[in-house]
Amino acid sequence: MDTYVILRRSGWRSGDELQLAAERSSKVGDEEMSDDIRWIRSYVLEEGGGSVGTVCIYQASSPEAIRDHASRADLPVDEIIPVADTVLVRPDPEPASA
């Protein structure tokens, strides 16, 4: 599998809507497409006006598998970018406490 960045701009009107989408995404990826796609992490973007988008890191067998997954899970896909390499300066910070 190759690594990809997926941009999903202003895909959801709220964090709650995004949470439901994340649950659908996990279910489809884990139960229907586990040989073709693996969700690694996502960064949630404040898009203004209350909407949120994401930058998602996935491993997948192809861009087509990403599009298929998005279609099955009812997720937007604005752009799919193959990752050429990784430069790790520091690990991701721990999420802030709620």
For each residue, the residues with C-beta under 8 A, 3 or more apart:
1: 36 38 59 60 61
2: 59 60 61 62 82 83
3: 40 57 58 59 82 83 86
4: 57 58 59 60 63 66 80 81 82 83
5: 55 56 57 80 81 83
6: 54 55 56 57 58 66 70 77 79 80 81
7: 53 54 55 77 78 79 81
8: 11 53 54 55 56 75 76 77 78
9: 45 47 53 76 78
10: 47 51 52 53
11: 8 18 21 51 52 53 54 75 76
12: 15 17 18 21 51 52 53
13: 17 50 51
14: 17 18 50 51 52
15: 12 18 19 44 52
16: 19 20
17: 12 13 14 20 21
18: 11 12 14 15 21 22 44 52 54
19: 15 16 22 23
20: 16 17 23 24
21: 11 12 17 18 24 25 73 74 75
22: 18 19 25 26 42
23: 19 20 26 27
24: 20 21 27 28 73 74 75
25: 21 22 28 29 39 69 73 75
26: 22 23 29 30 39
27: 23 24 30 31 32 73
28: 24 25 31 32 33 69 72 73
29: 25 26 32 33 34 37 38 39 69 73
30: 26 27 34
31: 27 28 34
32: 27 28 29 72
33: 28 29 36 37 65 68 69 72
34: 29 30 31 37 38
35: 61
36: 1 33 60 61 62 65 68 69
37: 29 33 34 58 59 60 61 65 66 69
38: 1 29 34 58 59 60
39: 25 26 29 42 56 57 58
40: 3 56 57 58 59
41: 56 57 92
42: 22 39 54 55 56 57
43: 54 55 56
44: 15 18 52 53 54
45: 9 52 53 54 55
46: 52
47: 9 10 51 52 53
48: 51
49:
50: 13 14
51: 10 11 12 13 14 47 48
52: 10 11 12 14 15 18 44 45 46 47
53: 7 8 9 10 11 12 44 45 47
54: 6 7 8 11 18 42 43 44 45
55: 5 6 7 8 42 43 45
56: 5 6 8 39 40 41 42 43
57: 3 4 5 6 39 40 41 42 83
58: 3 4 6 37 38 39 40 66
59: 1 2 3 4 37 38 40
60: 1 2 4 36 37 38 63 65 66 69
61: 1 2 35 36 37 65
62: 2 36 65 66
63: 4 60 66 67 80 82
64: 67 68
65: 33 36 37 60 61 62 68 69
66: 4 6 37 58 60 62 63 69 70 77 80
67: 63 64 70 71 77 80
68: 33 36 64 65 71 72
69: 25 28 29 33 36 37 60 65 66 72 73 75
70: 6 66 67 73 74 75 76 77
71: 67 68 74
72: 28 32 33 68 69
73: 21 24 25 27 28 29 69 70
74: 21 24 70 71
75: 8 11 21 24 25 69 70
76: 8 9 11 70
77: 6 7 8 66 67 70 80
78: 7 8 9
79: 6 7
80: 4 5 6 63 66 67 77
81: 4 5 6 7
82: 2 3 4 63
83: 2 3 4 5 57 86
84:
85:
86: 3 83
87:
88: 91
89:
90: 93
91: 88
92: 41
93: 90
94:
95:
96:
97:
98:
